[in-house]
Amino acid sequence: MEFGPGLLDRLDSNHILRTVEVPNIQLDDNDKVMWLSNMNKKMSFSTEQTWMDLRTNWPNVVWKNVVWYSRFIPKHAFILWLAVQGKLMTQDRIARWQSKGGIQCALCKISADSHEHLSFQCEYARGVWNELEPLKYRLGIVYDLQDLVSSIAILEKCEKYRIGG
């Protein structure tokens, strides 16, 4: 839009500008930041309401409380959340869009890392699982990370129910 002679005539001819409500300025009152929610309700601005309006509503998953529990460490929870969904940038995923020869697990140097390898197949991971022998028996057989955290979530629910919590 150009400024200069005729600007007011051009603004006046724009029908959209006629629909804008002219603010009522009250010098004796403080300004308020307002939010128009998804439900078309005008309310005081809050980050919680803004987040609820802007976020995508994802389905609830049984393992959400295992990843996002009350005392989680954000970095650890985020990495676990990515891993459970198979979204970590493992070498097998990177190889899909960038061919790089000779990729191998940084822990065992035997094969390329993947979610399954890092969680269950790697010698290092097997060593960790051997240390968690009692937990292995309680969880049963798990084939991937999603099974693992789902089993933990079910165990946690059973424990709370059994204890009465």
C-alpha positions in Angstrom: 0.0 0.0 0.0 1.3 3.4 -0.9 1.1 6.3 1.4 0.3 9.8 0.2 -2.7 11.6 -1.4 -5.8 9.4 -1.6 -4.7 7.1 1.2 -7.8 7.8 3.2 -10.1 7.2 0.2 -8.4 3.9 -0.5 -8.8 2.9 3.2 -12.4 4.0 3.2 -13.1 1.8 0.2 -11.7 -1.3 1.8 -14.8 -3.0 3.3 -12.7 -5.2 5.6 -11.4 -2.2 7.5 -14.9 -1.1 8.2 -15.6 -4.3 10.1 -12.7 -3.8 12.5 -13.9 -2.7 15.9 -12.4 0.5 17.0 -10.9 0.1 20.5 -12.4 2.1 23.3 -9.5 3.7 25.1 -9.9 4.2 28.8 -7.1 6.1 30.3 -8.1 5.2 33.9 -7.9 1.4 33.3 -4.9 -0.9 32.7 -4.6 -2.8 29.4 -5.5 -6.4 29.3 -4.3 -9.1 26.9 -7.3 -11.1 25.7 -7.5 -14.4 23.9 -10.2 -15.7 21.5 -10.4 -19.4 22.2 -11.2 -22.2 19.7 -14.7 -22.1 21.2 -15.0 -18.5 20.1 -14.9 -17.4 23.8 -13.1 -14.1 24.7 -11.0 -14.7 27.8 -8.0 -13.4 29.6 -4.8 -14.6 28.0 -3.2 -17.7 29.5 -0.4 -19.8 28.1 -2.3 -22.9 29.1 -5.4 -22.0 27.1 -3.2 -20.9 24.2 -1.4 -24.3 24.3 -4.7 -26.1 24.4 -6.1 -24.2 21.5 -3.0 -24.5 19.3 -1.8 -28.1 20.0 -2.9 -31.1 18.0 -4.9 -33.5 20.1 -3.1 -36.7 20.0 -4.7 -40.0 21.2 -3.8 -41.1 24.7 -1.3 -43.9 24.8 -0.9 -46.4 27.7 2.7 -45.5 28.2 2.4 -41.7 28.5 2.9 -41.7 32.3 6.0 -43.9 32.0 7.6 -41.2 29.8 6.1 -38.1 31.3 5.9 -38.9 35.0 5.9 -36.2 37.7 9.7 -36.0 38.3 10.9 -36.6 34.8 14.2 -35.1 33.6 13.1 -33.3 30.4 16.0 -34.4 28.2 15.6 -38.0 29.2 11.9 -38.0 28.8 12.2 -36.4 25.4 14.7 -39.0 24.2 12.6 -41.8 25.5 9.5 -40.3 23.8 11.3 -40.2 20.5 12.7 -43.7 20.9 9.3 -45.2 21.7 7.9 -43.7 18.6 10.9 -44.9 16.5 11.9 -41.3 15.7 15.5 -41.2 17.1 18.1 -40.3 14.4 19.6 -43.8 14.4 22.0 -44.8 11.7 19.5 -47.0 9.9 17.1 -43.9 9.6 19.9 -41.6 8.5 21.1 -44.2 5.9 17.7 -43.8 4.2 18.5 -40.3 3.1 22.3 -40.2 3.3 24.3 -43.2 2.1 27.4 -43.4 4.2 29.4 -46.6 4.2 30.6 -48.5 7.2 28.1 -47.4 9.8 28.2 -49.3 13.0 26.9 -49.1 16.6 29.1 -46.8 18.7 28.7 -49.2 21.7 29.5 -52.6 20.3 30.9 -51.8 16.8 29.2 -54.9 15.4 26.3 -53.6 13.3 24.5 -50.4 12.4 22.5 -49.0 15.2 18.7 -49.0 15.1 16.0 -48.6 17.8 15.8 -52.4 18.2 19.6 -52.8 18.2 20.2 -50.1 20.8 17.4 -51.4 23.0 17.7 -55.2 22.8 20.3 -56.6 20.4 23.5 -54.6 21.2 25.9 -56.4 23.6 25.8 -53.3 25.8 22.0 -53.4 25.9 22.0 -57.1 26.7 24.4 -56.4 29.6 22.0 -53.8 31.0 19.1 -56.3 30.6 21.1 -59.0 32.4 21.5 -56.5 35.3 17.7 -56.1 35.3 17.0 -59.8 35.6 14.1 -59.5 38.1 12.4 -56.9 36.0 12.7 -59.0 32.9 10.6 -61.8 34.5 7.9 -59.3 35.6 7.7 -57.7 32.1 7.5 -60.9 30.1 8.8 -61.0 26.6 9.0 -57.6 24.9 10.0 -57.1 21.2 10.3 -53.4 21.0 10.4 -50.2 23.0 6.7 -49.6 22.7 6.0 -53.0 24.1 8.5 -52.3 26.9 7.0 -49.0 28.1 3.5 -50.4 27.7 4.4 -53.4 29.9 5.9 -51.0 32.5 2.7 -48.9 32.4 0.5 -51.9 32.9 2.7 -53.1 35.8 2.6 -49.7 37.4 -1.2 -49.7 37.2 -1.4 -53.1 38.7 0.9 -52.1 41.5 -1.1 -49.0 42.3 -4.3 -51.1 42.3 -2.8 -53.8 44.5 -1.5 -51.3 47.0 -4.6 -49.2 46.9 -3.0 -46.0 45.6 
